[in-house]
Amino acid sequence: MRSLIHKEGWKIISIIAISLVALNILSLLFINTLFLQSAIFLISLLFILFVIRFFRIPNRVQVHEKDTVYSAADGKVVVIEEVFENEYFNSRCIQISVFMSVWNIHINWSPVKGLVKYYKYHPGKYLIATHPKSSDLNERNTIVIQTDNNIEILARQIAGFVARRIVSYVHPDKQLNQSTEIGFIKFGSRVDIFLPLNTEILVKVGDRVLGSNSKLALLK
């Protein structure tokens, strides 16, 4: 049977659930007002439901389409621009950034099928993920994937103001399929994709996208 909760969520959900149960027991013991007891219970229930929803596993159709770049995350396209990528390519690329709010699924998927050629973790700050400098200054993971046509694309997981932990499931020389999970970012963040300049872009700023299902671009 398919799990409905992501593996990254079980520990957090358990800790929060135990804490909320303890809080409600204390409220019953030391608070005599039914209204306050009910309010604490309702807030606790809504909060644990929010956390469970955050770590849910979506039922997504697995896609495999050569030369198509799929979104690595759920969220909103906030950046499409030509930039100079200075960590790996040292050349100009097209950057597409998808911002994940706390209401989005935070699983990250491989945008293409290919081989992991480069991986590096960078400690850093926790600027708001929509900040232009967050791609260079925030805590982040950089992953370069080489497609079967020897085209390299770069995916960067970026922690945001709320997100305080990036989990990665990749390593150099790992073979990825489209829709393979490459990591998880906890509580608000973004993913940047860097593509060759001749790539055909299929989205625009403001578009809502689904990880592993929405097409971002076509590689030439």
N, C-alpha and C positions, 0 to 999 in steps of 0.2 A: 504494500500500500504506500502511495506517495506521501512523503512527509509534508505537512502544511507549514511548519516552522523551520527556518534556516538554522543550521548548526551553530552559527555565530550568536544566535539569540537565546539558546537554552539557559546558559549560565546567568545572563542578565535578567531574563524573565523570572528565573527561580529566586534570585536574590531580591528583586523588587517585590515579588509576590509574598515572600516570607516577611519582608519588612512591612508591607501593607497589612498583612494579617496581624502582626504584632501591634501595629499602630491602632487598628480597630479594636483589638482586645483591650488595649490601654484606655481607649476612649470609652468603652463600655464600663470599665472599672472605675475611672476617675472623673468622667463627665456625666453629670446628671440630666443634662438637657437633651431631650430626644431629637430636637432640631439639629444640634451640633453633631450628635452621633450619626444622624442620617446624612448630614452634609459630608462628613468625613468618609463615610462608607461610599457615597455616590462618587466623590472625587477619586477615591481609591480605585473604584471599579472602572471609571472612565480612563484613568491613567494606565492601568494594567492592560486594558483593551487597546489603548493607543500603542503601547510597547509591543504587544502581540501583533498588531497590525503592521508595525514597522518591520518586524522580522518575518513576515509571511513570505512564502515562496509562491510566486505567480505561476499560473498554468499557461506557459508560453509554447507556441508552435516552434519547433526547431527548424531553423532555416539554413540552407547551404547554397549559396549563389556566388559563383566565381566572379572576381573583380568588383564585387559589391561590398561597400563598407557599411556595416550596420552600426546603429548606436550601441555604445558600450554601457549605457545607463538609461534609466528612466529619468525624465525631467524636461526641462525647457532649454532650447537652444538660445544661448545668451551671447555668443561670439561667433562670427564667421569673418575672418580677416587674414590678410597676408602678413606674416611675421617672420622674424629671423630666429630660428631655433638654434640655440647655442650650446646645448648639452651633447647632442649626438650627431645631428646632420651638419651643423655649422653652415647652414644655408637657409634660404628663404623657403617657407612652406605655407600651406593654407591651414589655419587653425580653426577647428570647430569645437566649441565648448558647450557641454550640457551641464546645467546646474540642477542638483538634486535637493529639493526641500525635504523637511522632516516627514512630509506626507508621501514621498516617493519610495518605491522599492530601492534599496541601496546595494543590491547585488550588482557587480560589474561583470560584463561578458566580453569575450574576445570579439572585436569588430570584424575580423577577417580570419580565414583559415591560413595557418602558416606556422613558422618555426620561430621561437623566441630567440632573438640574436643578442639582446642586451637587456639587462635588468639592474636597476639601482634604486636604493632607498635613500631619501634625503630628509634628515631632520629639519625642522623649520618652525616658522611662526604659525599663528592661527587667525590670519586675517579673514574677513568675510569672503566666502568663496567666489562671490561675484566681483570682488576687487580685481582690477587689472593686473596687479603685481602678485596675486596669489599663486599664479602658475610658476613663478620663480622664487618666491619667498616662503611659501607655506610648506608644512610637512607634505611629502609627496613620494610616489613611486613612479619611476619611468620604465616603460616596457616598450621595446622595439620588436615588431613582428615582421618577418620576411614572408611574403606570400609565395605561392607556387610559381608565380611569374617573376620572382626575384624583385618585387617591389617592396620597399620597406616603409612601414608606417609606424608612428610613435603614439602610444597611448599613455597618458599621465593621470594617475589618481591623485587628487588633491584634497587634503583635509581642510575643512572650513572652520568657522568660528565656533560652531557647536561640536562638529566632529573632532574627536580626539584620538582616534585610532584607525589606521588603515591596515587591512589584512590583505595579503597577497598570496595567491596560490600558484605562482609561476616561478620559473627559474630558467637560466640560459639553456638552450637546446631542447626545451620542452615543446612538443608538437601540440598545436591548438587547432580545434575546429571552430568554425563560427558557432556561437552560442555556448562555447566552453566558459565556465565561470573562471575569471581571472582574479577575483578578489571581492572584498566587501569594505565599504566605508561606513562608519557608524555615526549617524545623526547629522545630516546636512553637509554637503560637499559638492565636488564637481569633477568631471572627467574631460580632459582635453585630448583631442585627436589631431595629429599633425600629418598632413598629406602632401604629396607632390603638387607642384603648381599647376600641372595640366589636368588635375582631377576635376571631374564634372560634379558640381555640388547639387544635391537634390533637395536641400532644406533651406529655410531662411530663418533669420533671427526672430524669436518669438514662437516658433513651432514647438509643439509638445511631441515628444518622442518616447518610444518604448524600447528598452534595452533588448537587444537581440532580435527585434522585430521591425524596427523602423529603419529605412534606408537613408543613410546620410550622403553617400557619394558613390560615383562609379570611377574606378581606376582605369587609366588609359594604358 
